[in-house]
């Protein structure tokens, strides 16, 4: 026989697993956008990895809230210097991709 306490435990565990699964999906989406951004801008995406740096709740309307996630990645113009970039996700949407200022380095020897 399932007690109400056991039911609450199962619902709580299910909510945690669901949150974890959705977080993995969001990270994979952000990773794909960071990779595509680097390809488009002719940058080298370093380490093929993203790191979740910040997560916060934001309100869109009085009743609608979203989790905003800031993922950090590293890139280089030629592999010599590392620069930071951020993919800012709002729910399932990429809100913005921000990078540190960088200059395209010239590979030619002067």
C-alpha positions in Angstrom: 0.0 0.0 0.0 1.3 3.4 -1.0 1.1 6.1 1.7 0.8 9.8 1.0 4.3 10.3 2.2 5.6 7.7 -0.3 3.7 9.4 -3.0 5.2 12.8 -2.2 8.7 11.2 -2.2 8.0 9.7 -5.7 6.7 13.0 -7.0 9.7 14.9 -5.6 12.2 12.4 -7.1 10.4 12.6 -10.4 10.6 16.4 -10.4 14.3 16.3 -9.7 14.9 13.8 -12.5 12.8 15.9 -14.9 14.7 19.1 -13.9 18.1 17.3 -14.5 17.0 15.9 -17.8 15.8 19.3 -19.0 19.0 21.0 -17.9 21.0 18.5 -20.0 18.8 19.3 -23.0 19.3 23.0 -22.5 23.1 22.6 -22.3 23.2 20.6 -25.5 21.2 23.3 -27.3 23.6 26.0 -26.0 26.5 23.9 -27.1 25.2 23.6 -30.6 24.6 27.3 -30.8 28.1 28.1 -29.5 29.7 25.7 -32.0 27.6 27.2 -34.9 28.5 30.8 -33.8 32.2 30.0 -33.8 32.0 28.4 -37.3 30.0 31.4 -38.6 32.5 33.9 -37.1 35.5 31.8 -38.3 36.7 31.2 -34.7 38.1 28.1 -33.1 35.9 26.7 -30.4 38.3 25.4 -27.7 37.9 22.4 -25.5 34.5 21.6 -27.1 32.8 22.3 -23.8 30.4 24.7 -22.0 30.3 25.5 -18.3 27.1 26.7 -16.6 28.1 29.9 -14.7 24.8 31.3 -13.6 21.2 30.4 -13.4 18.4 32.7 -12.3 14.6 33.0 -12.5 13.2 35.8 -14.6 9.6 36.9 -15.0 8.2 37.4 -18.5 4.6 38.1 -17.3 2.8 38.1 -14.0 2.3 34.4 -14.2 5.1 33.2 -16.6 8.6 32.6 -15.3 11.7 31.3 -17.1 15.1 30.1 -16.0 17.8 32.1 -17.6 21.1 30.2 -17.9 24.6 31.6 -18.7 26.9 29.1 -20.3 30.6 30.0 -20.7 32.8 28.8 -23.5 36.3 29.5 -24.8 37.4 30.4 -28.3 40.4 31.6 -30.2 41.0 33.4 -33.4 44.1 31.3 -34.3 44.7 29.2 -31.2 47.2 31.5 -29.7 45.1 33.5 -27.2 42.0 32.3 -25.4 38.9 34.4 -25.2 35.6 34.0 -23.3 32.1 33.8 -24.7 28.7 33.4 -23.2 25.5 31.8 -24.5 22.6 33.2 -22.6 19.5 30.9 -22.7 16.1 31.9 -21.7 14.0 28.8 -21.4 14.5 27.0 -24.7 15.5 30.1 -26.6 19.0 31.6 -27.1 18.6 35.1 -26.0 22.1 36.3 -26.8 25.7 35.2 -27.5 28.3 37.6 -26.0 32.0 37.4 -26.5 35.0 39.2 -25.1 36.5 41.8 -27.6 39.0 40.2 -29.8 41.0 41.0 -32.9 41.6 38.6 -35.8 45.2 37.7 -35.6 47.4 37.6 -38.7 49.2 34.3 -39.2 51.7 35.8 -41.7 55.2 36.5 -40.5 56.3 40.1 -41.0 
